[in-house]
C-alpha cells in the first residue's frame, strides 16, 4: 500500500544524503576515477542499442548507496506496480494512468475499465493503419477527387509536439511524396502564411485536441475551414475527406463539424504529454508508415520491460532519476540541460521540457499538503554543436551548477562519416572538459575552467524507430520515478488552467478591464489604443 501522507524528508536515506551533501564540495570526479580505475565500466548500462554512461557525476559509493536506499524506502516498487496495473494514481482527477499499456506492455492484473481502454486502443490502431495506408497509397481523395499531398497537423502541447518530434527525428523514414506541417501557436500569421503556399484540393487537416475545446487549436482549425470555403466552396468539413479529428470527446468534435467516421478517439486516462502512443500518433503513421509507428511503440515497450525487471543499480530510468534528485534536492542545482548532438532531435529539449515540468512542477504532495523540498527541475537545452556557441560559456565558467544530459548517435546513415565524427567528438570533448576543467594558474583568471561539472552521456547505436521509442519511454519513466519519490501527482496539470480562465475573462469583456489589476488594465487599454 502506497503511503500518500509521507514526506521523503523523513526517510533515513534522505537524512543521510543531507549529511553527505554537506561535504560534497570535497568530491572531485577526476579523483573518483583515480581511486577506482573501473569506474567507467561500472557506471554504465547498456540496453538494446542504448548506452548510458553516468560515471562523470558527483557521486561516490556512499552517496550512490544512499540513493538506492532512497528508492527502496520510497516504495518505488509499489509505485511502479500501481502504474502498470492501471491504478488511479492520478489522485486529483481520480483517473488511471494508462499510457504504458497503449504500447502493448503486458499489464498487471487490471480492472475491467482498464481492459476496456486497452481494447479501445487496439481498435484505434486498426483505424490508424487503415487511414494511414489509404493516404500513403493515394487512395484517400479530397473533394475534387485528387489525392492528398499536404497534411496539416493542428494541435498544441502533447497533441502537437509529440507527433512533430517523431516526424522530425525519423524523417529519413518519411513518405517522399507527402509534406507535413505542424501548427500549434494561436498566432494567426503562422497558419495564414502556410495556407498561402498549399493547394486545398490536396490538403488534409488533422485536428488533435484532447477535449476539443482547446482555444488555440480550434481557432487555427476554423482558419482552415474558412480557407476551404473561400477556395473550394466547401461549406462544412463534415462532408469531405479534408478533415480528421482526434479527441477523447467525439461529441465535441462532431459539433465542431468533423464527420463521425473521421474521428479517432483515445481515453481520458491518457495525458496529453503522453499521448503520442495513442490515436494522436495518426500523423506519425501517415508520415513514416504504420510499420515505423509500430516500431516506435515496440521500442517504448522494450524500455518498459527494462524498467520493470532491472534492479535499481542497472535500471536506466531509476539511475537518471536518482542522480537528478541528488542534484536538485541536495546540491541545490535545479536546472538540467539536455543537449542532443543530432539535429533531427532539435525538438527533444522542448518535448522533455513539457514532459518533466508539466508533470513534476508541483508544490503539493498527493495528500494535498505543501511540500518542503524542491520538486521538478528546470529543463532546457539545444542541439550541439549550436549550443556550444551560445550557452556553454555558462556551463563551463558560470556560477551555477548545471548537470547535462548529452545525447548522441554512434552511427547516422543520413550523414557522411567525417561531419558525424566531428559532431560526436565535440560531444565527447564537452563532457570531458566539463569534468576536467583547466586549472593553469599561469593564465589569467578569465581563462580558468573549474571543471568538476557533472554530465551523463546517452549514446544511441543509431536513431532508429525502436531506439527512439526507447529514448522517449526512458525519460517518461525517469520523470515518474522522481514524482514517486517526491510523493507528488505527476499526471495532472492544474497549473495551466488559471491563465486560460483569465484569458477567457479578458476576451469576454474586452470593453471593461477595470476589474483586472492596474498593470493588466493599463496594458489592455494601451493595446486597444494602438489597434488599427
C-alpha positions in Angstrom: 0.0 0.0 0.0 1.5 3.4 -1.1 1.6 5.9 1.8 0.3 9.2 0.4 0.9 11.2 3.6 4.6 10.5 3.8 7.3 13.1 3.0 10.6 11.9 1.6 12.4 14.1 4.1 11.5 11.8 6.9 13.2 8.8 5.3 16.6 7.7 6.8 18.2 7.7 3.3 17.1 11.3 2.7 18.6 12.4 6.0 21.8 10.5 5.3 22.0 12.2 1.9 21.6 15.6 3.6 24.7 14.8 5.7 26.7 13.5 2.7 25.8 16.7 0.7 27.4 18.8 3.4 30.8 17.5 2.3 30.0 17.2 -1.4 32.3 20.2 -2.2 35.2 17.9 -1.4 34.3 15.4 -4.2 36.4 15.5 -7.3 35.1 13.5 -10.2 38.6 13.1 -11.6 39.8 11.8 -8.3 37.0 9.3 -8.2 38.3 7.9 -11.5 41.8 7.7 -10.0 40.5 5.9 -6.9 38.5 3.5 -9.0 40.1 2.6 -12.4 37.0 0.5 -13.3 34.5 3.4 -12.6 33.7 3.9 -16.3 32.9 0.3 -16.7 30.9 0.0 -13.5 28.9 3.2 -14.0 27.4 2.4 -17.4 24.3 0.5 -18.5 23.6 -0.9 -22.0 20.2 -2.0 -23.3 19.3 -2.9 -26.8 21.2 -0.2 -28.7 21.2 2.4 -26.0 24.1 3.1 -23.6 24.0 5.3 -20.5 27.4 6.4 -19.1 26.8 8.1 -15.8 30.4 7.9 -14.5 31.1 11.6 -14.7 28.8 12.5 -11.9 29.4 14.0 -8.4 28.6 10.7 -6.7 30.8 8.4 -4.7 29.9 4.9 -3.5 28.5 6.1 -0.2 26.2 8.6 -1.9 25.1 6.1 -4.5 24.3 3.5 -1.8 22.0 6.0 -0.1 20.3 7.0 -3.3 19.5 3.3 -4.0 18.2 3.1 -0.4 16.0 6.2 -1.1 14.3 4.4 -4.0 13.6 1.4 -1.8 12.4 3.4 1.2 10.1 5.5 -1.1 8.2 2.3 -2.0 9.2 2.7 -5.7 8.4 -0.9 -6.5 4.8 -0.3 -5.3 4.5 2.9 -7.3 5.8 1.1 -10.4 3.3 -1.7 -9.9 0.4 0.7 -9.5 1.4 2.4 -12.8 1.5 -0.8 -14.8 -1.7 -2.1 -13.1 -3.6 1.0 -14.4 -4.5 2.1 -10.8 -5.9 5.5 -10.3 -2.6 7.1 -9.4 -3.8 10.5 -10.8 -5.4 11.2 -7.5 -6.6 14.7 -8.1 -8.7 13.7 -11.1 -9.5 10.1 -9.9 -8.0 8.6 -13.1 -5.9 5.7 -14.1 -2.7 6.4 -16.0 -2.7 4.0 -19.0 -0.1 5.3 -21.5 2.4 2.4 -21.0 -0.4 0.0 -21.7 -1.0 1.6 -25.1 2.3 0.3 -26.5 1.4 -3.4 -25.7 3.3 -3.7 -22.5 1.6 -6.6 -20.6 -0.4 -5.1 -17.7 -0.5 -6.4 -14.2 -4.0 -7.6 -13.0 -6.2 -4.7 -14.0 -9.8 -3.6 -13.7 -12.4 -4.0 -16.3 -12.2 -0.3 -17.1 -8.5 -0.5 -17.9 -9.1 -3.6 -20.0 -11.6 -1.5 -21.9 -9.0 1.2 -22.5 -6.6 -1.4 -23.9 -9.3 -2.9 -26.2 -10.3 0.6 -27.5 -6.7 1.4 -28.2 -6.3 -1.8 -30.2 -9.4 -0.8 -32.3 -7.9 2.7 -32.8 -4.7 1.2 -34.1 -6.7 -0.8 -36.7 -8.2 2.5 -37.8 -4.8 4.3 -37.8 -3.4 1.6 -40.1 -6.4 1.8 -42.5 -6.3 5.6 -42.7 -2.6 5.9 -43.0 -2.3 3.3 -45.7 -5.1 4.9 -47.7 -3.4 8.3 -47.6 0.1 7.0 -48.3 -1.2 4.9 -51.2 -3.1 7.9 -52.8 -6.5 6.3 -52.1 -7.7 9.0 -49.7 -9.2 11.6 -52.1 -10.2 15.2 -51.5 -13.4 16.8 -52.5 -12.3 17.2 -56.1 -11.0 13.7 -56.5 -7.3 14.4 -56.0 -5.1 12.5 -53.7 -3.6 14.1 -50.6 -0.1 15.7 -50.8 0.0 18.0 -47.8 -1.0 17.2 -44.2 -1.5 20.0 -41.6 -1.5 18.7 -38.0 -3.1 21.2 -35.7 -2.6 20.6 -32.0 -0.8 22.2 -29.1 1.2 20.8 -26.2 1.3 17.0 -26.2 -1.3 16.9 -29.0 1.2 18.6 -31.3 4.8 18.4 -30.0 5.0 14.6 -29.8 4.0 13.9 -33.4 6.2 16.7 -34.6 9.2 15.4 -32.7 8.7 11.9 -34.1 8.3 13.1 -37.6 11.4 15.3 -37.5 13.6 12.8 -35.6 12.7 10.0 -38.0 12.3 11.9 -41.2 14.6 9.5 -43.0 11.6 7.1 -43.0 9.2 9.7 -44.3 6.9 9.2 -47.3 8.7 11.0 -50.2 5.5 12.4 -51.8 3.8 13.8 -48.7 4.6 17.1 -46.9 3.7 17.7 -43.2 3.2 20.9 -41.4 2.6 21.4 -37.7 0.6 24.3 -36.3 0.4 24.9 -32.6 0.5 28.6 -31.7 -2.6 30.8 -32.0 -0.5 33.4 -33.8 -2.7 33.9 -36.9 0.3 34.9 -39.1 1.6 31.3 -38.9 -1.4 29.5 -40.2 -2.3 32.1 -42.8 1.2 32.3 -44.2 1.2 28.5 -44.5 -2.2 28.3 -46.2 -1.0 30.7 -48.9 1.6 28.0 -50.0 -0.7 25.0 -50.2 -3.3 23.6 -52.6 -6.6 23.0 -50.8 -7.6 20.2 -53.2 -4.7 18.1 -52.0 -4.6 19.1 -48.3 -5.7 17.1 -45.2 -6.2 18.8 -41.9 -5.8 16.7 -38.7 -7.2 18.5 -35.7 -5.9 17.0 -32.4 -7.3 18.1 -29.2 -8.0 16.0 -26.1 -11.2 17.8 -25.2 -11.8 19.5 -28.5 -12.2 22.7 -26.6 -8.6 23.9 -26.8 -8.8 27.5 -27.8 -5.6 27.7 -29.9 -6.3 24.6 -31.8 -9.9 25.4 -32.6 -9.1 28.9 -33.8 -6.5 27.5 -36.2 -8.8 24.8 -37.4 -11.5 27.5 -38.1 -9.0 29.3 -40.2 -8.5 26.2 -42.4 -12.3 25.7 -42.6 -12.6 29.3 -44.0 -9.8 28.6 -46.4 -11.5 25.6 -47.8 -14.7 27.5 -48.1 -13.1 30.5 -49.8 -11.0 28.4 -52.2 -13.2 25.4 -52.9 -16.7 26.5 -51.8 -16.9 23.8 -49.1 -19.4 24.9 -46.5 -18.7 22.3 -43.9 -15.8 19.9 -43.2 -18.3 17.2 -42.4 -18.9 16.2 -46.0 -15.3 15.9 -47.1 -12.1 13.9 -46.6 -10.2 17.1 -45.8 -10.6 16.9 -42.0 -9.9 14.3 -39.4 -10.4 14.8 -35.6 -8.6 13.1 -32.8 -10.0 13.5 -29.3 -11.4 12.0 -26.1 -14.6 13.9 -26.7 -16.1 12.8 -30.1 -19.3 14.7 -29.4 -17.5 18.0 -29.3 -15.6 17.1 -32.5 -18.9 16.3 -34.3 -20.4 19.6 -33.1 -17.4 21.4 -34.4 -18.1 19.8 -37.8 -15.9 16.7 -38.1 -17.7 13.7 -39.7 -18.2 10.9 -37.2 -16.4 8.4 -39.4 -13.4 10.7 -39.5 -13.0 10.9 -35.7 -10.4 8.9 -33.8 -10.6 8.7 -30.1 -8.4 7.9 -27.1 -9.2 7.6 -23.4 -9.1 10.5 -20.9 -6.7 8.5 -18.8 -4.0 9.4 -21.4 -2.4 12.7 -20.6 -1.6 15.0 -23.5 2.2 14.8 -22.9 1.9 11.0 -23.1 -0.5 10.8 -26.0 1.8 10.1 -29.0 1.3 6.4 -28.2 -2.4 6.8 -28.8 -4.6 7.9 -31.7 -2.6 11.2 -31.6 0.0 9.1 -33.4 -2.0 9.0 -36.6 0.1 11.7 -38.2 3.2 9.7 -37.3 1.8 6.6 -39.1 0.9 8.7 -42.1 4.3 10.4 -42.3 6.5 7.4 -41.5 4.3 4.4 -42.2 2.4 2.2 -39.8 5.4 -0.3 -39.5 7.6 2.6 -38.3 4.9 3.7 -35.8 4.7 0.2 -34.5 8.5 0.0 -34.2 8.4 3.2 -32.1 5.8 1.5 -29.9 7.9 -1.6 -29.7 11.0 0.4 -28.6 9.0 2.0 -25.8 7.7 -1.4 -24.8 11.3 -2.6 -24.6 12.1 0.2 -22.2 9.0 -0.6 -20.2 10.3 -4.1 -19.7 13.8 -2.8 -18.8 12.2 -0.5 -16.2 10.1 -3.4 -14.8 12.7 -6.1 -14.5 16.1 -4.5 -13.8 17.4 -3.8 -10.3 17.7 -0.1 -9.4 21.5 0.0 -10.0 21.1 -1.3 -13.5 17.9 0.5 -14.3 18.4 3.4 -16.7 15.3 5.5 -15.7 16.0 4.9 -12.0 19.6 5.8 -12.3 18.9 9.1 -14.1 16.1 9.9 -11.7 18.2 9.4 -8.6 21.0 11.5 -10.0 18.5 14.3 -10.7 17.2 14.1 -7.2 20.8 14.3 -5.8 21.5 17.5 -7.7 18.1 19.1 -7.3 17.4 18.3 -3.7 20.8 18.1 -2.1 23.3 20.1 -4.2 20.7 22.8 -5.0 21.1 22.5 -8.7 17.6 23.0 -10.0 18.4 23.0 -13.7 19.1 20.3 -16.3 20.5 20.9 -19.7 19.6 18.4 -22.4 21.9 18.6 -25.4 21.3 16.2 -28.3 24.2 16.0 -30.8 21.8 15.2 -33.6 20.0 18.0 -35.4 16.9 15.7 -36.0 16.4 15.7 -32.2 16.3 19.5 -32.0 12.7 19.4 -30.6 13.7 16.9 -27.9 14.6 19.5 -25.3 11.3 21.2 -25.7 9.4 17.9 -25.6 11.2 16.9 -22.4 10.6 20.3 -21.0 6.9 19.8 -21.2 7.1 16.2 -20.1 9.1 17.0 -17.0 8.0 20.4 -16.0 4.2 19.8 -16.6 4.5 16.5 -14.7 6.6 17.4 -11.7 6.3 21.2 -11.5 4.1 20.7 -8.4 4.2 22.2 -4.9 1.8 19.9 -3.1 2.1 16.2 -2.2 -0.6 13.6 -3.2 -2.4 14.3 0.1 -2.7 18.0 -0.6 -0.1 19.2 1.8 2.6 21.6 0.7 6.0 20.2 0.0 9.0 21.4 2.0 11.6 20.4 -0.6 12.4 21.1 -4.3 10.4 19.2 -6.9 10.6 19.4 -10.7 13.8 20.8 -12.2 14.0 23.4 -15.0 14.6 21.6 -18.3 16.2 23.4 -21.2 18.6 22.8 -24.0 19.5 23.0 -27.6 21.3 20.8 -30.1 25.1 20.5 -30.2 27.2 22.0 -31.6 24.9 25.0 -31.8 24.7 25.3 -28.0 28.5 25.4 -27.7 28.3 28.8 -29.4 25.5 30.0 -27.2 25.3 29.0 -23.5 28.2 26.6 -22.9 30.1 29.6 -21.6 27.9 29.5 -18.6 28.2 25.7 -18.2 32.0 25.9 -18.1 32.7 29.1 -16.3 29.4 30.3 -14.8 28.4 30.3 -11.1 25.6 27.8 -11.5 26.0 24.1 -11.2 24.1 22.7 -14.3 24.1 18.9 -14.8 24.0 18.0 -18.5 22.5 15.1 -20.5 24.5 14.7 -23.7 22.7 12.5 -26.3 24.5 11.3 -29.5 24.3 8.6 -32.1 27.2 6.3 -32.9 26.1 5.9 -36.5 24.0 8.1 -38.8 23.3 6.8 -42.2 21.9 10.2 -43.3 25.3 11.8 -42.7 28.8 11.5 -44.2 31.2 9.9 -41.7 33.5 12.9 -41.4 31.0 15.5 -40.2 29.4 12.9 -38.0 32.8 12.1 -36.4 33.3 15.8 -35.8 29.9 16.1 -34.2 30.5 13.1 -31.9 33.9 14.1 -30.9 32.6 17.6 -30.0 30.1 15.9 -27.6 32.8 13.7 -26.0 35.1 16.7 -25.7 32.5 18.8 -24.0 31.6 16.1 -21.5 35.3 15.6 -20.7 36.0 19.4 -20.5 33.1 20.0 -18.1 34.6 17.3 -15.8 38.3 18.1 -16.1 38.3 21.8 -16.5 41.7 23.6 -16.9 43.5 24.9 -13.9 46.5 26.6 -15.4 47.5 29.4 -12.9 49.9 30.8 -15.4 46.9 32.0 -17.4 44.7 35.0 -16.4 41.7 34.2 -14.2 39.3 34.6 -17.1 40.8 31.5 -18.7 40.4 29.3 -15.6 38.0 26.4 -16.0 37.0 25.0 -12.6 35.8 21.7 -14.0 34.0 19.1 -11.8 30.8 19.8 -13.7 28.7 16.6 -14.0 27.1 15.0 -17.0 25.5 11.9 -18.4 26.1 10.6 -21.9 23.4 8.7 -23.7 24.8 7.0 -26.8 22.4 5.5 -29.3 23.7 3.0 -31.8 21.6 4.7 -34.4 18.4 6.9 -34.4 16.1 4.0 -35.4 12.3 4.0 -34.6 12.9 1.3 -31.9 15.7 3.2 -30.2 13.8 6.5 -30.5 10.8 4.8 -28.7 13.2 3.6 -26.0 14.6 7.1 -25.5 11.2 8.7 -25.0 10.0 6.0 -22.6 13.3 6.3 -20.7 12.6 9.9 -19.9 8.9 9.2 -19.2 9.9 6.7 -16.5 12.6 8.9 -15.1 10.0 11.6 -14.5 7.7 9.1 -13.0 10.4 7.8 -10.6 11.2 11.3 -9.4 7.5 12.2 -8.9 7.0 8.9 -6.9 9.9 9.7 -4.6 8.7 13.3 -4.1 5.2 11.9 -3.5 3.5 14.3 -5.9 1.0 13.7 -8.7 2.9 13.6 -11.9 -0.2 13.2 -14.0 -2.3 16.4 -13.5 -1.6 19.9 -14.7 -3.8 22.3 -12.9 -1.2 25.0 -13.2 -2.1 25.6 -16.8 -5.8 26.4 -16.0 -5.7 29.8 -14.3 -4.1 31.5 -17.3 -6.8 30.0 -19.5 -9.6 31.3 -17.2 -8.2 34.8 -17.1 -7.8 34.8 -20.9 -11.4 33.9 -21.3 -12.3 36.7 -18.9 -10.4 39.3 -20.9 -11.9 38.1 -24.2 -15.4 38.0 -22.9 -15.4 41.6 -21.6 -12.9 43.5 -23.7 -14.7 46.8 -23.2 -14.2 46.8 -19.4 -10.9 45.5 -17.9 -11.1 47.7 -14.8 -11.7 44.5 -12.7 -8.2 43.4 -13.6 -5.0 44.5 -11.8 -3.7 48.0 -12.7 -0.9 46.7 -14.8 -3.1 44.4 -16.9 -5.8 47.1 -17.2 -3.2 49.6 -18.5 -1.7 47.1 -21.0 -5.1 46.2 -22.3 -6.1 49.8 -22.8 -2.7 50.5 -24.4 -3.3 47.7 -26.9 -6.8 48.9 -27.7 -5.5 52.4 -28.4 -2.8 51.0 -30.8 -5.2 48.6 -32.6 -5.8 49.6 -36.2 
